[in-house]
Amino acid sequence: MFTRSELEIKTINELRDLCRRYGIKPTGNAGYKVSYVTSLIAFPAIALSQLEKGMGLRRLSFEAYQNLGAALDEMNSPTDEQAALIKLTMEGKRYKAPQRWEQEKLLNLYKAKLKLEEVLELLGE
């Protein structure tokens, strides 16, 4: 977050660049430093307030979170043989086509499962 003193020593061009960097519009007349300073000081608090009000990016409902968990459960876990093939694939060993495509499907499914687990962990915080 920015402090008023660190922003007030900047030029209008520097403040304009900061606003552009973060996608913030100046409050009021863009010809005055105070328009940029006000926006740059206020936007973090406004962003958190919007989150709490359910505006913009929102938290998942409990039902949606449960649905993600159900999808993860449905994916199950790899068998010992599948896990071994996944390890072998990650080491760069590949079948020739057409088995290679199935091998890639297995690896992609495993990667998707890992990412879904990560998503659930992030959303659970």
C-alpha positions as CSV (number, residue, x, y, z in Angstrom):
1,M,0.0,0.0,0.0
2,F,1.2,3.5,-0.7
3,T,1.6,6.3,1.8
4,R,0.5,9.8,1.1
5,S,4.1,11.1,1.6
6,E,5.7,8.7,-0.8
7,L,3.1,9.6,-3.5
8,E,3.2,13.3,-3.0
9,I,6.9,13.5,-3.9
10,K,6.2,11.9,-7.3
11,T,5.5,13.8,-10.5
12,I,2.2,13.7,-12.3
13,N,3.8,11.5,-15.0
14,E,5.1,9.0,-12.3
15,L,1.7,9.0,-10.7
16,R,0.0,8.4,-14.0
17,D,2.4,5.5,-14.7
18,L,1.5,4.0,-11.3
19,C,-2.2,4.3,-12.0
20,R,-1.7,2.7,-15.5
21,R,0.4,-0.1,-14.0
22,Y,-2.4,-1.1,-11.6
23,G,-5.3,-0.2,-13.9
24,I,-6.6,2.6,-11.6
25,K,-8.3,5.7,-12.9
26,P,-7.6,9.0,-11.2
27,T,-10.4,10.5,-9.1
28,G,-11.5,13.8,-10.6
29,N,-9.4,15.9,-12.9
30,A,-6.4,14.1,-14.3
31,G,-4.5,17.3,-14.4
32,Y,-4.0,17.4,-10.6
33,K,-1.7,15.2,-8.5
34,V,-4.3,14.9,-5.8
35,S,-6.6,12.9,-8.2
36,Y,-3.9,10.3,-8.7
37,V,-2.8,10.3,-5.0
38,T,-6.4,9.8,-3.8
39,S,-7.0,6.9,-6.1
40,L,-3.7,5.2,-5.3
41,I,-4.2,5.4,-1.6
42,A,-7.9,4.3,-1.7
43,F,-7.9,1.4,-4.1
44,P,-6.7,-1.4,-1.7
45,A,-9.3,-0.7,0.9
46,I,-12.0,-0.4,-1.8
47,A,-10.9,-3.8,-3.3
48,L,-11.3,-5.6,0.0
49,S,-14.6,-3.9,0.7
50,Q,-15.9,-5.0,-2.7
51,L,-14.9,-8.6,-1.9
52,E,-16.8,-8.5,1.4
53,K,-19.9,-7.1,-0.5
54,G,-19.7,-9.9,-3.0
55,M,-18.8,-7.6,-5.9
56,G,-16.4,-8.7,-8.6
57,L,-14.4,-11.8,-7.7
58,R,-16.4,-13.8,-5.1
59,R,-15.8,-16.7,-2.9
60,L,-17.4,-20.0,-3.9
61,S,-20.6,-21.1,-2.3
62,F,-20.3,-24.2,0.0
63,E,-22.3,-26.2,-2.6
64,A,-19.8,-25.2,-5.4
65,Y,-16.9,-26.2,-3.1
66,Q,-18.6,-29.5,-2.4
67,N,-19.0,-30.1,-6.1
68,L,-15.3,-29.6,-6.7
69,G,-14.6,-32.1,-3.9
70,A,-17.1,-34.6,-5.5
71,A,-15.3,-34.2,-8.9
72,L,-12.0,-34.9,-7.2
73,D,-13.5,-38.0,-5.4
74,E,-14.8,-39.2,-8.8
75,M,-11.4,-39.0,-10.3
76,N,-10.1,-41.5,-7.7
77,S,-6.4,-42.3,-7.3
78,P,-4.1,-44.0,-9.8
79,T,-3.4,-47.7,-9.4
80,D,0.2,-48.8,-8.7
81,E,0.7,-49.5,-12.4
82,Q,-0.8,-46.2,-13.4
83,A,1.4,-44.4,-10.9
84,A,4.4,-46.2,-12.2
85,L,3.6,-45.2,-15.8
86,I,3.0,-41.6,-14.7
87,K,6.5,-41.6,-13.2
88,L,8.0,-43.1,-16.3
89,T,6.2,-40.6,-18.5
90,M,7.5,-37.7,-16.3
91,E,11.0,-39.0,-16.8
92,G,10.5,-38.5,-20.5
93,K,9.8,-42.1,-21.6
94,R,7.1,-42.3,-24.2
95,Y,5.2,-45.0,-26.1
96,K,4.9,-44.7,-29.9
97,A,1.5,-43.7,-31.3
98,P,-1.3,-44.6,-30.7
99,Q,-0.5,-45.8,-27.1
100,R,1.3,-42.5,-26.6
101,W,-1.9,-40.6,-26.8
102,E,-3.4,-42.7,-24.1
103,Q,-0.3,-42.3,-22.1
104,E,-0.6,-38.5,-22.5
105,K,-4.3,-38.7,-21.4
106,L,-3.3,-40.5,-18.3
107,L,-0.6,-37.9,-17.5
108,N,-2.9,-35.0,-18.2
109,L,-5.6,-36.5,-16.0
110,Y,-3.1,-36.9,-13.2
111,K,-1.9,-33.3,-13.6
112,A,-5.6,-32.1,-13.5
113,K,-6.2,-34.1,-10.3
114,L,-3.1,-32.5,-8.7
115,K,-4.3,-29.0,-9.8
116,L,-7.8,-29.6,-8.5
117,E,-6.4,-30.7,-5.2
118,E,-4.4,-27.5,-5.1
119,V,-7.5,-25.4,-6.0
120,L,-9.4,-27.0,-3.1
121,E,-6.6,-26.3,-0.7
122,L,-6.4,-22.7,-1.8
123,L,-10.2,-22.2,-1.6
124,G,-10.4,-23.9,1.8
125,E,-8.2,-21.2,3.4
